[in-house]
Amino acid sequence: MRRLFLMCLAAVLLTAGMASAVVWNPTDPNAIAAGYSNWNIAANWGGTLPDTQGTATFNVAAPKCWVTGAQSVATKFVMGDGGVYTGNYVTVKNGGTLSLGGTAWHAVGYSRGNNILTIEKGGKITSTARILVGRAGGTTAVNAPSSVIVDGGTLELTAGALQMGEGTIAWSQLFVKNDGLVDIKASNITQSAAASNMLIDVGFGTIILNGNQT
């Protein structure tokens, strides 16, 4: 009986591990033809939305992802997570909200460059953990910079820093424009000493650090 219980437990853990990474790989032919697809279609994630399954992962060649309603990620949101260079694009549209949970980290350009996260006017991202921008990705044409573009929308970090680059080939960019708001409530924008390229461009937008430094 004990051996049977251990075997069943191992099977459950294995199944849980396999289900923890949900990969963006759209199947909707109409959306693909238009160059984007909507986050809220489970089939675009292999059948399971990331709201209950650990990680929302972007690491394959796929159409742009549009967030048009209230969506969430349970543990980690990762763009450019291994794979080959393709370029991943996520846009939070007007009326869209994306809640990033967990306490570890989220990333735009984890190990590959040319990842772009855009928050348009009327859209919002809230994160309970630090966000890495351009953690890796060299300065060649193949590994273009990874960028967060707050284009009239709101990026809110309730905990942790906005970390711009970490490695010697890191290339990170932050654009805040058209009345966009970056609100880092309990920390700052940081840059690794080894990071080789960083750009912060504020045009008619606002960055708030530590909850009160504008």
FIKEKOL-825846 format. One record per residue: residue number from 1; residue in one letter; z, x, y of N, C-alpha, C in turn. Coordinates in pm, whole numbers, plus 50000, padded with zeros to 5 digits. Example, Ala and Ser with C-alpha at 12.3 -4.5 7.8 and 13.67 -1.06 7.14 Angstrom:
! residues 2
  resi  resn   n.c3   n.c1   n.c2  ca.c3  ca.c1  ca.c2   c.c3   c.c1   c.c2
     1     A  50780  51319  49431  50780  51230  49550  50780  51320  49670
     2     S  50708  51285  49775  50714  51367  49894  50787  51290  50003
! end
This chain:
! residues 214
  resi  resn   n.c3   n.c1   n.c2  ca.c3  ca.c1  ca.c2   c.c3   c.c1   c.c2
     1     M  50000  50083  49880  50000  50000  50000  50000  50087  50125
     2     R  50082  50193  50125  50087  50281  50241  49954  50348  50264
     3     R  49888  50394  50155  49759  50460  50169  49655  50363  50225
     4     L  49658  50238  50177  49565  50138  50226  49586  50112  50374
     5     F  49714  50106  50418  49746  50083  50559  49693  50196  50646
     6     L  49709  50322  50599  49662  50437  50676  49510  50437  50685
     7     M  49444  50398  50576  49298  50393  50579  49250  50287  50677
     8     C  49316  50171  50679  49278  50065  50773  49303  50108  50916
     9     L  49417  50177  50939  49449  50224  51073  49345  50324  51120
    10     A  49304  50415  51033  49203  50514  51069  49071  50446  51105
    11     A  49036  50342  51029  48912  50270  51056  48917  50200  51191
    12     V  49033  50143  51224  49050  50077  51353  49039  50177  51466
    13     L  49105  50292  51454  49098  50395  51558  48958  50448  51575
    14     L  48886  50466  51464  48749  50515  51473  48662  50414  51546
    15     T  48679  50287  51512  48602  50183  51578  48633  50179  51726
    16     A  48761  50193  51761  48801  50191  51902  48739  50307  51977
    17     G  48736  50426  51911  48678  50543  51976  48529  50526  52000
    18     M  48461  50465  51904  48317  50445  51918  48286  50346  52030
    19     A  48378  50250  52053  48351  50146  52152  48393  50185  52292
    20     S  48459  50300  52307  48521  50334  52435  48419  50371  52542
    21     A  48303  50425  52504  48202  50465  52601  48090  50362  52604
    22     V  48073  50293  52716  47968  50194  52730  47859  50255  52820
    23     V  47738  50265  52769  47630  50337  52837  47531  50239  52900
    24     W  47496  50263  53026  47398  50181  53099  47260  50211  53045
    25     N  47197  50112  52983  47064  50128  52926  46997  49991  52921
    26     P  46948  49941  53037  46901  49803  53050  46789  49766  52955
    27     T  46788  49637  52919  46685  49584  52830  46609  49467  52891
    28     D  46649  49420  53007  46585  49305  53071  46448  49345  53126
    29     P  46337  49300  53068  46204  49345  53111  46169  49307  53254
    30     N  46216  49191  53301  46184  49150  53438  46252  49241  53539
    31     A  46379  49271  53517  46452  49358  53609  46396  49500  53604
    32     I  46364  49546  53486  46310  49681  53472  46179  49695  53550
    33     A  46095  49593  53543  45967  49596  53614  45989  49601  53765
    34     A  46100  49543  53812  46131  49542  53955  46202  49670  53999
    35     G  46237  49756  53904  46299  49883  53937  46450  49881  53943
    36     Y  46513  49774  53901  46659  49766  53899  46699  49669  53788
    37     S  46828  49663  53761  46882  49562  53671  47025  49533  53712
    38     N  47076  49417  53676  47208  49375  53721  47319  49418  53625
    39     W  47428  49465  53684  47544  49514  53610  47597  49407  53515
    40     N  47599  49280  53556  47673  49177  53485  47605  49124  53359
    41     I  47496  49185  53316  47429  49144  53193  47475  49235  53080
    42     A  47548  49178  52984  47609  49258  52877  47506  49337  52798
    43     A  47386  49278  52779  47283  49348  52701  47242  49479  52766
    44     N  47258  49489  52898  47223  49614  52966  47322  49726  52936
    45     W  47434  49691  52875  47537  49789  52836  47548  49797  52683
    46     G  47447  49756  52614  47454  49759  52468  47531  49643  52411
    47     G  47558  49542  52492  47624  49422  52441  47765  49399  52491
    48     T  47826  49500  52555  47965  49487  52601  47978  49538  52743
    49     L  48028  49456  52833  48051  49499  52971  48167  49597  52978
    50     P  48167  49686  53079  48272  49788  53089  48408  49736  53138
    51     D  48420  49606  53164  48547  49557  53216  48660  49568  53114
    52     T  48627  49564  52986  48730  49576  52883  48713  49701  52797
    53     Q  48597  49764  52801  48571  49884  52721  48575  50007  52810
    54     G  48658  50103  52775  48688  50224  52851  48599  50271  52963
    55     T  48482  50327  52932  48405  50402  53031  48269  50340  53060
    56     A  48236  50328  53189  48100  50291  53229  48024  50421  53252
    57     T  47930  50452  53164  47864  50582  53162  47717  50569  53198
    58     F  47671  50658  53287  47531  50665  53327  47479  50804  53291
    59     N  47397  50812  53187  47350  50944  53143  47211  50940  53080
    60     V  47138  50830  53098  47003  50822  53042  46908  50777  53152
    61     A  46778  50796  53128  46678  50749  53223  46676  50597  53219
    62     A  46709  50533  53331  46721  50387  53333  46698  50336  53475
    63     P  46662  50208  53489  46645  50150  53623  46776  50154  53702
    64     K  46765  50135  53830  46882  50131  53917  46972  50015  53876
    65     C  47102  50035  53897  47200  49933  53865  47246  49864  53993
    66     W  47240  49731  53995  47285  49653  54110  47411  49577  54073
    67     V  47512  49589  54160  47634  49510  54145  47627  49399  54249
    68     T  47619  49275  54203  47600  49162  54293  47717  49065  54295
    69     G  47814  49083  54207  47932  48997  54202  48055  49081  54176
    70     A  48161  49018  54129  48286  49089  54101  48279  49153  53963
    71     Q  48284  49288  53961  48278  49363  53835  48390  49467  53833
    72     S  48423  49514  53714  48532  49612  53702  48507  49707  53587
    73     V  48574  49822  53595  48571  49923  53489  48715  49951  53450
    74     A  48743  49944  53322  48881  49956  53277  48941  50095  53298
    75     T  48862  50200  53267  48922  50335  53265  48846  50435  53350
    76     K  48716  50457  53320  48641  50560  53392  48499  50514  53424
    77     F  48455  50550  53543  48318  50526  53590  48256  50663  53610
    78     V  48149  50693  53533  48094  50828  53532  47942  50825  53545
    79     M  47890  50880  53656  47747  50894  53674  47709  51041  53650
    80     G  47597  51063  53580  47556  51200  53550  47646  51266  53448
    81     D  47677  51195  53342  47768  51245  53239  47688  51304  53125
    82     G  47657  51433  53136  47583  51499  53031  47439  51450  53024
    83     G  47382  51454  52904  47244  51412  52887  47150  51509  52956
    84     V  47030  51463  52986  46933  51545  53058  46924  51496  53200
    85     Y  46862  51576  53287  46846  51535  53426  46755  51412  53433
    86     T  46804  51308  53495  46720  51190  53515  46742  51132  53655
    87     G  46862  51139  53706  46896  51073  53830  46945  50932  53799
    88     N  47066  50901  53837  47124  50769  53816  47158  50707  53950
    89     Y  47135  50576  53964  47153  50508  54092  47229  50378  54071
    90     V  47338  50363  54146  47416  50238  54144  47428  50190  54288
    91     T  47400  50062  54311  47410  50003  54444  47497  49878  54439
    92     V  47602  49875  54522  47686  49757  54536  47628  49676  54652
    93     K  47574  49559  54621  47504  49478  54719  47601  49390  54798
    94     N  47547  49319  54896  47626  49224  54974  47689  49119  54882
    95     G  47822  49105  54887  47891  49012  54799  47935  49074  54668
    96     G  47897  49199  54643  47937  49267  54521  48065  49345  54539
    97     T  48149  49346  54437  48270  49427  54437  48280  49499  54303
    98     L  48325  49623  54308  48342  49702  54187  48481  49764  54188
    99     S  48565  49723  54093  48702  49773  54084  48708  49880  53975
   100     L  48744  50001  54015  48753  50113  53921  48900  50135  53887
   101     G  48935  50115  53761  49074  50123  53718  49114  50260  53667
   102     G  49224  50264  53596  49274  50389  53539  49347  50474  53640
   103     T  49399  50586  53593  49475  50678  53678  49424  50821  53671
   104     A  49316  50845  53597  49267  50983  53578  49167  51020  53688
   105     W  49039  50979  53672  48936  51011  53770  48811  50927  53743
   106     H  48725  50921  53844  48591  50866  53834  48497  50969  53894
   107     A  48367  50962  53863  48278  51068  53909  48138  51018  53943
   108     V  48084  51072  54052  47943  51053  54088  47880  51192  54080
   109     G  47818  51223  53966  47766  51357  53943  47867  51443  53870
   110     Y  47901  51403  53748  48004  51476  53672  47952  51610  53621
   111     S  47841  51608  53551  47787  51734  53499  47637  51748  53523
   112     R  47577  51652  53595  47436  51659  53633  47422  51614  53777
   113     G  47318  51664  53845  47296  51629  53984  47209  51506  54001
   114     N  47177  51476  54129  47088  51366  54165  47140  51230  54122
   115     N  47267  51202  54152  47326  51071  54129  47361  51012  54265
   116     I  47325  50885  54286  47348  50823  54416  47421  50691  54399
   117     L  47538  50681  54462  47617  50559  54465  47612  50504  54607
   118     T  47559  50382  54624  47543  50321  54756  47624  50193  54765
   119     I  47695  50176  54878  47771  50054  54903  47715  49992  55030
   120     E  47644  49882  55013  47580  49818  55128  47677  49726  55201
   121     K  47636  49681  55319  47719  49592  55401  47755  49467  55320
   122     G  47883  49433  55320  47929  49319  55242  47968  49355  55101
   123     G  47952  49483  55064  47992  49530  54932  48116  49616  54939
   124     K  48189  49629  54828  48313  49707  54829  48341  49767  54693
   125     I  48389  49892  54695  48441  49958  54576  48587  49992  54600
   126     T  48673  49957  54505  48814  49993  54510  48848  50077  54388
   127     S  48914  50190  54409  48949  50279  54299  49098  50308  54297
   128     T  49156  50307  54178  49298  50340  54162  49316  50485  54120
   129     A  49210  50564  54122  49217  50706  54085  49122  50786  54173
   130     R  49137  50918  54170  49052  51005  54251  48906  50992  54209
   131     I  48818  51019  54303  48674  51014  54275  48614  51151  54301
   132     L  48543  51203  54202  48474  51331  54213  48330  51306  54256
   133     V  48287  51375  54361  48149  51362  54407  48080  51497  54390
   134     G  47969  51500  54315  47898  51625  54295  47984  51732  54231
   135     R  48056  51694  54126  48141  51792  54057  48057  51909  54006
   136     A  47936  51878  53963  47844  51981  53917  47703  51941  53956
   137     G  47610  52033  53943  47471  52006  53981  47427  52112  54080
   138     G  47337  52198  54036  47298  52313  54118  47208  52278  54235
   139     T  47165  52380  54304  47087  52361  54427  46936  52372  54403
   140     T  46893  52362  54280  46750  52366  54252  46690  52227  54263
   141     A  46559  52217  54257  46492  52088  54267  46530  51997  54151
   142     V  46561  52058  54038  46598  51979  53920  46737  51919  53937
   143     N  46829  51997  53990  46966  51951  54008  46991  51922  54156
   144     A  46941  51809  54203  46959  51769  54342  47103  51726  54367
   145     P  47143  51712  54494  47282  51676  54522  47317  51535  54473
   146     S  47444  51513  54448  47495  51380  54419  47560  51327  54546
   147     S  47537  51197  54574  47576  51143  54703  47647  51009  54690
   148     V  47743  50988  54781  47801  50855  54803  47754  50811  54941
   149     I  47687  50696  54948  47634  50644  55074  47704  50512  55104
   150     V  47793  50514  55203  47864  50392  55244  47786  50333  55361
   151     D  47691  50246  55328  47595  50193  55425  47640  50054  55471
   152     G  47748  50050  55551  47799  49923  55601  47905  49861  55513
   153     G  47923  49912  55392  48023  49858  55300  48155  49931  55310
   154     T  48239  49918  55208  48373  49977  55207  48399  50050  55076
   155     L  48451  50173  55089  48500  50250  54976  48649  50270  54996
   156     E  48731  50216  54907  48876  50222  54921  48938  50290  54801
   157     L  49016  50396  54828  49092  50463  54723  49240  50433  54745
   158     T  49300  50361  54652  49442  50329  54666  49530  50444  54619
   159     A  49474  50536  54544  49545  50656  54498  49445  50768  54476
   160     G  49489  50892  54498  49402  51006  54473  49309  51039  54587
   161     A  49246  51155  54576  49159  51207  54682  49012  51180  54650
   162     L  48930  51195  54753  48785  51200  54736  48751  51348  54726
   163     Q  48718  51395  54606  48699  51536  54581  48551  51572  54584
   164     M  48515  51655  54682  48376  51693  54703  48348  51826  54632
   165     G  48289  51818  54515  48253  51939  54441  48371  52006  54374
   166     E  48342  52077  54266  48446  52151  54196  48398  52287  54146
   167     G  48269  52299  54115  48220  52423  54057  48135  52504  54153
   168     T  48097  52622  54111  48020  52712  54197  47879  52661  54222
   169     I  47831  52569  54139  47698  52511  54161  47709  52365  54206
   170     A  47827  52326  54251  47846  52188  54295  47766  52161  54423
   171     W  47722  52036  54438  47645  51997  54555  47676  51851  54583
   172     S  47756  51827  54685  47807  51692  54711  47777  51648  54853
   173     Q  47752  51516  54868  47723  51460  54999  47793  51325  55015
   174     L  47844  51301  55139  47903  51173  55175  47843  51127  55306
   175     F  47783  51007  55305  47727  50949  55426  47800  50818  55456
   176     V  47848  50804  55580  47916  50681  55622  47844  50632  55747
   177     K  47780  50515  55738  47696  50470  55848  47697  50318  55858
   178     N  47642  50267  55971  47627  50123  55992  47758  50047  55975
   179     D  47864  50100  56040  47998  50039  56034  48060  50046  55896
   180     G  48017  50141  55816  48079  50161  55686  48219  50217  55699
   181     L  48302  50195  55598  48442  50238  55600  48478  50310  55470
   182     V  48534  50430  55484  48596  50501  55372  48745  50504  55401
   183     D  48824  50439  55317  48968  50425  55339  49043  50490  55223
   184     I  49095  50611  55249  49168  50685  55147  49317  50671  55180
   185     K  49384  50582  55111  49515  50537  55154  49628  50637  55132
   186     A  49617  50722  55032  49732  50807  55000  49696  50955  54987
   187     S  49576  50993  55032  49536  51133  55017  49429  51166  55119
   188     N  49345  51267  55085  49245  51318  55179  49111  51338  55110
   189     I  49016  51394  55186  48893  51446  55129  48916  51594  55103
   190     T  48891  51638  54982  48916  51777  54946  48787  51843  54899
   191     Q  48785  51976  54907  48672  52054  54857  48726  52172  54778
   192     S  48672  52190  54658  48710  52305  54578  48665  52433  54647
   193     A  48746  52537  54638  48712  52665  54700  48583  52722  54642
   194     A  48552  52683  54520  48432  52736  54454  48306  52655  54484
   195     A  48323  52538  54544  48207  52452  54568  48112  52519  54666
   196     S  47983  52515  54634  47886  52590  54714  47821  52507  54824
   197     N  47813  52377  54810  47746  52295  54910  47818  52162  54929
   198     M  47853  52129  55052  47916  52001  55082  47869  51953  55218
   199     L  47838  51822  55228  47798  51762  55354  47871  51630  55372
   200     I  47934  51611  55489  47991  51482  55528  47926  51442  55658
   201     D  47856  51328  55658  47780  51283  55774  47828  51143  55811
   202     V  47894  51130  55927  47944  51001  55973  47862  50957  56093
   203     G  47790  50846  56080  47712  50791  56190  47745  50644  56208
   204     F  47822  50613  56312  47866  50475  56336  47942  50420  56215
   205     G  48032  50502  56163  48117  50462  56052  48255  50520  56071
   206     T  48346  50490  55979  48486  50532  55992  48538  50588  55861
   207     I  48614  50697  55872  48688  50751  55759  48835  50752  55795
   208     I  48919  50691  55710  49064  50689  55731  49130  50770  55620
   209     L  49211  50869  55658  49279  50955  55562  49429  50930  55564
   210     N  49488  50941  55448  49634  50921  55433  49681  50790  55495
   211     G  49595  50692  55498  49635  50561  55542  49638  50539  55692
   212     N  49637  50649  55773  49648  50625  55917  49574  50727  56004
   213     Q  49516  50829  55946  49443  50929  56026  49295  50894  56026
   214     T  49246  50849  56143  49108  50803  56152  49017  50911  56209
! end
